Amino acid sequence: MAVSPHTLVTDPRGLDTLKSRAASDPRGAAREAAKAFETLFMQELLKSMRASTMSSGMLEGEGTKLGTEMLDQQLATRMSGMPGGLSEVIARQLERQMGLAPGPIPRTARANPEPAPIKPAGDATAAVRVPQTAAAGFVSQHTTAAQKVAARTGIPAAFMVSQAALETGWGRKEILHANGSTSHNLFGIKAGPNWKGPVAEVWTTEYVNGQSQRVKAQFRAYSSYEESFADYARLLQDSPRYANVMRNRTDANAFAANLQKAGYATDPAYAEKLGRVINTTLRLQRAMG
C-alpha cells in the first residue's frame, strides 16, 4: 500500500505502515519514502513560485486557495519519481543508511589544490528552472567520480559531467548491453581496433554530410562509471587531436568548440548543445551547495 506524502509526514500510522513494509521490502520502502519527500519538495517549490509571481486579490477566497493547493499537489505528484530525479538521490542515501548499498567512492587529495577558475559558456548564475530539477540526480550521482578524475587531469568536473549528460540525455539513454545492463559508457566512446576490453553493440545516430542516419556500432564497456570518466580523460590527454581541448580546458566555450572541431561528435550543433548543458550543470551544482 503506497504512503502519500501528507500521510507520511502528518499521520503516525503512515510511518508505521512504512516501517512494516521496510521489514519485508526495504528497497521498496526506501523508494516510496524518497518519492514522498520529493513530492513535498516539489509542492513547496510550486508554492514558492506562485507566491513570487501572483499577487493577492479580492477575488481570491478560500475556495480559490484550496483549488490552487490541490492543483499544486497533483502537479508535484506527477513530477516526482521520474528517472534521474531527486527521489533517486534520496533513495540511494536511504539505502546507504539502511546498509543496502555501498557509500560513495571516497574523495582523494587533489593533485592541484588550486585549479584554474572555470569560465562558463554563458550566464551560469541564473536560477534553476523546475524542469531542470530532474537533472539534479544525474549531477549528484556522477560529480564525485568526475572530481577524482579532475584532480588528476585538470579537466573541470562540471565539464565532464555535462558532456556525459549530453551523451546520455541526463542518464536516460545510456548505452546498454543486449541483456539490458549498462555499459557504464557515459561518453559514447567507440571500441576501435586497439580496444581490448568488453564492448556493447547498439544502434546510434550519425551525421553524414549534415544528414542524420542510423548505424550499428560497437562501444567500449566498463565495470564502473569512474572507469568511464578515467578513460574519457585519458583519451583527451593522450590523443594529439584533442590538444586544443586540453589547452583550453577551463573555458566552456573553447572546450566545447574544440571538441567539435576535433571531430568528437558528428552533430553540427554539438558545441552549442554542450555549452548549454555546462551552464545547466553549473547552476545545479550551485543550487545544491
Steps between C-alpha positions, in 0.01 A plus 500: 500500500654834393551771760403851387732792581251662739431171679872431536563835670182567700356159587696260728311210344666582169841461662391170658390373158832598352693333783303179450576498130868569568523169683398300192600735216761751620592628154135553407440687825804720437379586150148573628629729774733675255218566256281636781770743611565609141127565458501721809805684369333560162183627671701751702687602183174561314357686798808722510476567126134599526575729794765683299293538183141549620363785707209476739165627371147549627370209293742255663300321766542178691353303209754638256781431746382142551476444124850632449640278775330193349640585156850544642469168679405324174783668308753414769389136503534475121846659499632278779653158458635568149824326390799708602292709739561599860317194631775277359763700687298481822436127450871428453579691820231311691627168364854584614372591846306173510811306395349396166760667278864605527583865562651734243862459394715698749652815358878502481730794557519728200819502300431866416351661814448833321349418157456767237168684522225362277366732234136409417352510151248770592294605798554221751350700788136498389250318718441130436166443328256232618562263203870502586439346842476160328867539400615557859513128567738443209732779611500375860561140392807568286668807648721306745647274230552799271675695777747215556593505132508881496757500781735296282439665164385858556188447290216666695266244655201709393609481135537121513167449677337730244637309203387174660155656545489608135611159375250308714208744518559552873534125547177403325673365186801312625670248272373157603611143439266259322377373840401851605787561744692825478837525328594790734608686183395859568687663212406295195861389444511237227703179515768538233749233390733580792231446763546163673227529760130404491264670256131581460352497149208736445325709237596866507450821301785638288507810282634452146518815285268671746237224480422271792489126448477190718805274515605206714824548691708347779568706811742448786359348818630550855446349841416835663417862418829611650681290237298681233611842628862384523502357147340816361764721666777268377367535146516881518846496656667242276352576158668785305168585335371629836804715580302824459229363727754445778663838444160671549352257749375762750311715247159347428457660157850408383475153654174423317608661171832315488331169576278551197791615280698191601214281379388362834141491371343534157208716618555845343341666804702302756700794639190715546313220677795419727536866598137513610532179702817627671312808620215284626743278691672799658162639610397168648828464690458854633139427605603179676771684692 
